[in-house]
Amino acid sequence: MRPLPGKPLADEVTRGVREALAVWTGAEFRPHLVSVLASADEASRVYVHSKARQAGRLGVRFTVRDLGPGAAQDELHAALQALSTDADVHGIVLELPLSPGLDADAALLHIAPRKDVEGLTPANLALIAAGREAEALLPPTPRSVRFLLREVLGDDLRGRRVAVIGPGRTVGRPLTFMLNNRGVTVTLCNEHTRDLTAVLAPQDAVVVAVGHAGLLRPEHVQPHHLVIDAGINVTPEGVVGDALPDLPVRAQTPVPGGVGPLTSALMYQNLVRAVKLQRGEPVE
């Protein structure tokens, strides 16, 4: 089994981000990213700490707005609206999942699409679904998955077969459209999928993003599979993915160290793109 770490690709993306930020630093401008927490979810806090460390290395201002697990829906909306209209804030991340009882779909409506560096607002997702990715801020985790798929399967993904386990709003759903936009034949699996082993057998790659440690096991996979593990689970032994490690497959991303580092780098690339859109600067 070939390990597939995300750091080499993340380093390449980060170099481009540093170059863009250096231009603004010379003009005494530092982008400001704000992470909004409204839950007690441990995995979200792991992600926030990772973003904060990366921000420090890049020279990006990073603020955490922690509303606590008891935040009300109206309080969350008000915080997001205030950040969206604050000219000193250039990127907003709403950490998901929210506390039980809070509506993420309703909350995301209150983030300005051009500050949505996670690419999860309805406006950005609609552009992706319509095949207009060039106009959108793309979700970093699905982008990471697509980068890693291309690293093994080649840049041209047309005709490839990929199973996505987990139709979540942050990974599975946008990834399905993003792969389709590249000509991939996508099989989307959920908790009702019967005979998972048979469903996965003809696939070129399997992406798992559920949040259930040990979900993907040796009996589910084939030697020709590429496994991309986008799950994150905090256990007493540390952070683990949704797939058991060292599966008998062609290649597999580790957790930690696989999708995560690349996701973080691509989110900061999104911040650069968001700032350019807000400042009226040309974007690629």
Buried (B, 14 or more C-beta within 10 A) or exposed (E): BEEBBBBEBBEEBBEEBBEBBEEBBEEEEBBBBBBBBBBEBEBBBBBBEBBBEBBEEBEBBBBBBBBEBEBEBEBBBEBBBEBBEBEEBBBBBBBBBBBEEBEBEEBBBBBBBBBBBBBBBBBBBEBBBEEEBEEBBBBBBBBBBBBBBBBBBEEEBEEBEBBBBBBBBBBBBBBBBBBBBBEBBBBBBEEEBEEBEEBBBEBBBBBBBBBBBBBBEEEBBBEEBBBBBBBBBBEEEEBBBBBBEEBEBBBBBBBBBBBBBBBBBBBBBBBBBBBBBBEEEEEE
